[in-house]
Amino acid sequence: LSTLHRQKNGLVSLTIYSNQKKVVLYVEGVLFLFQSAASGDPEFIFEDIPVAKLPLHLAAEAGNLSISLTVTKL
């Protein structure tokens, strides 16, 4: 499960909910950031994701699970 928001500065943030200990985010197929869980918190917040052009392709991996989404409109 994930939630996408446009930030006031024009960039986007993505919240991923997972029971895994680490989540990796890819933007346009390139590693953007990875996060480790803070004391069992299932919420991983990735901020300041650049939007160079639309469609924007995002993918997240957590353990052996993955999710991808294509943003066509913000």
C-alpha positions as CSV (number, residue, x, y, z in Angstrom):
1,L,0.0,0.0,0.0
2,S,1.3,3.5,-0.8
3,T,0.3,7.1,-0.8
4,L,1.6,9.8,-3.2
5,H,1.5,13.6,-2.4
6,R,2.7,16.7,-4.2
7,Q,4.8,18.8,-1.9
8,K,4.5,22.6,-1.7
9,N,8.0,22.9,-3.4
10,G,6.7,21.0,-6.5
11,L,8.5,17.7,-5.6
12,V,6.5,14.7,-4.5
13,S,6.5,12.4,-1.5
14,L,5.6,8.8,-1.3
15,T,4.6,6.9,1.8
16,I,5.0,3.1,1.7
17,Y,3.5,0.9,4.3
18,S,5.3,-2.4,4.9
19,N,6.0,-4.9,7.6
20,Q,9.5,-5.4,6.1
21,K,12.6,-4.0,7.7
22,K,13.9,-2.2,4.7
23,V,12.3,-0.5,1.6
24,V,14.1,0.6,-1.5
25,L,12.7,3.3,-3.8
26,Y,13.6,3.6,-7.5
27,V,12.8,6.7,-9.6
28,E,12.8,6.1,-13.4
29,G,14.7,2.8,-12.8
30,V,17.5,4.5,-10.7
31,L,18.0,3.8,-7.0
32,F,16.7,6.9,-5.2
33,L,16.9,6.0,-1.5
34,F,16.6,3.1,0.9
35,Q,15.2,3.3,4.4
36,S,15.3,0.9,7.3
37,A,12.4,0.6,9.7
38,A,12.6,2.8,12.8
39,S,11.6,0.6,15.8
40,G,9.1,-1.5,13.9
41,D,7.2,1.4,12.3
42,P,5.5,0.2,9.2
43,E,5.6,3.6,7.5
44,F,8.4,4.6,5.2
45,I,8.3,8.2,3.9
46,F,10.3,9.2,0.9
47,E,10.3,13.0,0.3
48,D,11.7,15.4,-2.3
49,I,11.3,13.0,-5.2
50,P,12.1,15.0,-8.4
51,V,9.5,15.1,-11.2
52,A,11.5,15.9,-14.3
53,K,8.7,14.8,-16.7
54,L,5.5,12.9,-16.8
55,P,4.8,10.1,-16.8
56,L,6.9,9.4,-13.7
57,H,7.8,5.8,-13.0
58,L,8.3,4.8,-9.4
59,A,9.1,1.3,-8.0
60,A,9.6,0.1,-4.4
61,E,11.0,-3.2,-3.1
62,A,10.6,-4.6,0.3
63,G,12.0,-8.1,0.9
64,N,10.7,-10.2,-2.0
65,L,7.8,-7.9,-2.6
66,S,7.6,-5.0,-5.0
67,I,5.2,-2.4,-6.2
68,S,5.4,0.0,-9.2
69,L,3.4,2.9,-10.3
70,T,3.3,5.3,-13.2
71,V,2.2,8.8,-12.4
72,T,0.6,10.5,-15.4
73,K,-0.9,13.6,-13.7
74,L,-0.1,15.5,-10.5
